[in-house]
Amino acid sequence: MQGLLLEAPWSDRPIRRIIVAFPIPDPSIKFPPMAAGKRKKKVETVFLVCEETGDYNYTIRRKTGGEKLKLQKYSPRLRKHTTHAEKKK
């Protein structure tokens, strides 16, 4: 590959530059559209509600679908662990 020799005013040596020519694309060729990036995951915010007091003590983010959660979590009002059920907004 042959390069182009240029004179550099700040140096006593010539600079070699390689110029590459790319072919012009044919407008009759149709390319598929580019992907817009990663898709966002479907995530919803749900509350864990104490079954004894009805307080909204915890919020969690989880994927949509699936069955409702029932967990043993701490209830600050009762100062003990109670069953908390999932409830949407």
Contact map, one row per residue, 1 for C-alpha under 8 A:
11100000000000000100000000000000000000000000000000000000000000000000000000000000000000000
11110000000000000100000000000000000000000000000000000000000000000000000000000000000000000
11111000000000011110000000000000000000000000000000000000000000000000000000000000000000000
01111100000000011110000000000000000000000000000000000000000000000000000000000000000000000
00111110000001111000000000000000000000000000000000000000000000000000000000000000000000000
00011111000001111000000000000000000000000000000000000000000000000000000000000000000000000
00001111100011100000000000000000000000000000000000000000000000000000000000000000000000000
00000111111111100000000000000000000000000000000000000000000000000000000000000000000000000
00000011111100000000000000000000000000000000000000000000000000000000000000000000000000000
00000001111100000000000000000000000000000000000000000000000000000000000000000000000000000
00000001111111000000000000000000000000000000000000000000000000000000000000000000000000000
00000001111111000000000000000000000000000000000000000000000000000000000000000000000000000
00000011001111100000000000000000000000000000000000000000000000000000000000000000000000000
00001111001111110000000000000000000000000000000000000000000000000000000000000000000000000
00001111000011111000000000000000000000000000000000000000000000000000000000000000000000000
00111100000001111100000000000000000000000000000000000000000000000000000000000000000000000
00111100000000111110000000000000000000000000000000000000000000000000000000000000000000000
11110000000000011111000000000000000000000000000000000000000000000000000000000000000000000
00110000000000001111100000000000000000000000000000000000000000000000000000000000000000000
00000000000000000111110000000000000000000000000000000000000000000000000000000000000000000
00000000000000000011111000000000000000000000000000000000000000000000000000000000000000000
00000000000000000001111100000000000000000000000000000000000000000000000000000000000000000
00000000000000000000111110000000000000000000000000000000000000000000000000000000000000000
00000000000000000000011111000000000000000000000000000000000000000000000000000000000000000
00000000000000000000001111100000000000000000000000000000000000000000000000000000000000000
00000000000000000000000111111000000000000000000000000000000000000000000000000000000000000
00000000000000000000000011111100000000000000000000000000000000000000000000000000000000000
00000000000000000000000001111100000000000000000000000000000000000000000000000000000000000
00000000000000000000000001111110000000000000000000000000000000000000000000000000000000000
00000000000000000000000000111111000000000000000000000000000000000000000000000000000000000
00000000000000000000000000001111100000000000000000000000000000000000000000000000000000000
00000000000000000000000000000111110000000000000000000000000000000000000000000000000000000
00000000000000000000000000000011111000000000000000000000000000000000000000000000000000000
00000000000000000000000000000001111100000000000000000000000000000000000000000000000000000
00000000000000000000000000000000111110000000000000000000000000000000000000000000000000000
00000000000000000000000000000000011111000000000000000000000000000000000000000000000000000
00000000000000000000000000000000001111100000000000000000000000000000000000000000000000000
00000000000000000000000000000000000111110000000000000000000000000000000000000000000000000
00000000000000000000000000000000000011111000000000000000000000000000000000000000000000000
00000000000000000000000000000000000001111100000000000000000000000000000000000000000000000
00000000000000000000000000000000000000111110000000000000000000100000000000000000000000000
00000000000000000000000000000000000000011111000000000000000000110000000000000000000000000
00000000000000000000000000000000000000001111100000000000000011110000000000000000000000000
00000000000000000000000000000000000000000111110000000000000011110000000000000000000000000
00000000000000000000000000000000000000000011111000000000001111000000000000000000000000011
00000000000000000000000000000000000000000001111100000000001111000000000000000000000001111
00000000000000000000000000000000000000000000111110000001111100000000000000000000000001111
00000000000000000000000000000000000000000000011111000001111100000000000000000000000111100
00000000000000000000000000000000000000000000001111100111110000000000000000000000000111100
00000000000000000000000000000000000000000000000111111111100000000000000000100000011110000
00000000000000000000000000000000000000000000000011111100000000000000000000000000011110000
00000000000000000000000000000000000000000000000001111100000000000000000000000000011000000
00000000000000000000000000000000000000000000000001111110000000000000000000001000000000000
00000000000000000000000000000000000000000000000011111111000000000000000000000000000000000
00000000000000000000000000000000000000000000000011001111100000000000000000000000000000000
00000000000000000000000000000000000000000000001111000111111000000000000000000000000000000
00000000000000000000000000000000000000000000001111000011111000000000000000100000000000000
00000000000000000000000000000000000000000000001110000001111100000000000000000000000000000
00000000000000000000000000000000000000000000111100000001111110000000000000000000000000000
00000000000000000000000000000000000000000000111100000000011111000000000000000000000000000
00000000000000000000000000000000000000000011110000000000001111100000000000000000000000000
00000000000000000000000000000000000000000011110000000000000111110000000000000000000000000
00000000000000000000000000000000000000001111000000000000000011111000000000000000000000000
00000000000000000000000000000000000000000111000000000000000001111100000000000000000000000
00000000000000000000000000000000000000000000000000000000000000111110000000000000000000000
00000000000000000000000000000000000000000000000000000000000000011111000000000000000000000
00000000000000000000000000000000000000000000000000000000000000001111100000000000000000000
00000000000000000000000000000000000000000000000000000000000000000111110000000000000011000
00000000000000000000000000000000000000000000000000000000000000000011111000000000000011000
00000000000000000000000000000000000000000000000000000000000000000001111100000000001111000
00000000000000000000000000000000000000000000000000000000000000000000111110000000001110000
00000000000000000000000000000000000000000000000000000000000000000000011111000000111100000
00000000000000000000000000000000000000000000000000000000000000000000001111100000111100000
00000000000000000000000000000000000000000000000000000000000000000000000111110011110000000
00000000000000000000000000000000000000000000000001000000100000000000000011111111110000000
00000000000000000000000000000000000000000000000000000000000000000000000001111111000000000
00000000000000000000000000000000000000000000000000001000000000000000000000111110000000000
00000000000000000000000000000000000000000000000000000000000000000000000000111111000000000
00000000000000000000000000000000000000000000000000000000000000000000000001111111100000000
00000000000000000000000000000000000000000000000000000000000000000000000001110111110000000
00000000000000000000000000000000000000000000000000000000000000000000000111100011111000000
00000000000000000000000000000000000000000000000001110000000000000000000111100001111100000
00000000000000000000000000000000000000000000000001110000000000000000011110000000111110000
00000000000000000000000000000000000000000000000111100000000000000000011110000000011111000
00000000000000000000000000000000000000000000000111100000000000000001111000000000001111100
00000000000000000000000000000000000000000000011110000000000000000001110000000000000111110
00000000000000000000000000000000000000000000011110000000000000000000000000000000000011111
00000000000000000000000000000000000000000000111000000000000000000000000000000000000001111
00000000000000000000000000000000000000000000111000000000000000000000000000000000000000111
